[in-house]
Amino acid sequence: MALSIEQLLNIPGIKVLSSEDHQREISIYIEFADNYAICHKCGQKATEFHGDGETLRIRHLPIFNRPVYCVPSVRERSDRKIRAT
């Protein structure tokens, strides 16, 4: 039985977009299933996108003695009330 990378990661709320197998490392491109973030100022759900965030590479456990990096698709979100001020 073949397992998908998404099943191997076993992280709730994560969707695997693609993966790349380089000679020395494996990169897995992911996105979060939630279409919102929590506003750091008011605590409300922020659902509007206003740009791309910085690229992150998060080290995961190695596979076959090679490092694995999860690369999330980071989108900047904002709360309407905060943007209005």
N, C-alpha and C positions, 0 to 999 in steps of 0.2 A: 504494500500500500504506500503510495507516494503522499508525502505531506507537503503542504504549501509553506512558503516562508511566513505567511501570516499565522498559520497554526504553530509553527516552530517558535515564533516570537512570543505568542500567547500573552499579548498585552491588550486588555479590554479597552475599547474606544479608539483603536488604532487601525487604519486601513493602509495596506501596503500598495504603493503606486507602481514601483518598479524596483529592480535590484541590479547591481553591477558586480561582476566577479573580476576583480583586478588580480594581478599576480600575487601581490602581498597582502591585500585586504579585500573585504566585502563591504559594499555600501548598499544600504537599504533605504529607499526614499519612501517616506510615510506621510500621512496626514491624519489629523485628529477627526474623529467622527462627529464631534459636536460642532455646530455652526455658530457658536458663540463663545465669548470669553467673559470673565467677571471683571468689571471695571475696578481698577486699583484705587480709584478715588471715592466712588460712591457705593460700590458693592453690587450694582445692578448688572443685568445681562447686557453685554455690548454685542450687537449683531451686525453693525455696519462696518464694512471694510474700508480702509482709507489708505492702504499701501502695503508693500511687502516688508516684512521684518528682516533682521539680519540672518544670514545663513548659519545654522548651528550643525555641529557634528557631535553626536552623543555616542560615546563608547559603550558597546554592549558586550556580552560574553563572547569569547572567541569560538569559532567553528573550525574544526580541522587545523587547529594551531595557528589560525590566521585571525587578526583583529577584525571585528565587525563594528561598523559605524551606522547608526540610524540618523538619517538626515530629514528632519521634519520640514514640511512646507509651512512656513510661518507667515501668517497674514496679520497685519496690524489691524486691530479692531478698536472702535471707539463708541462711546455712549453718546447719544444725541444731546443729552443735557450738558455734558462736558464740552462738546464741540460748540454749542451755542454760546458759551461764555467766553 
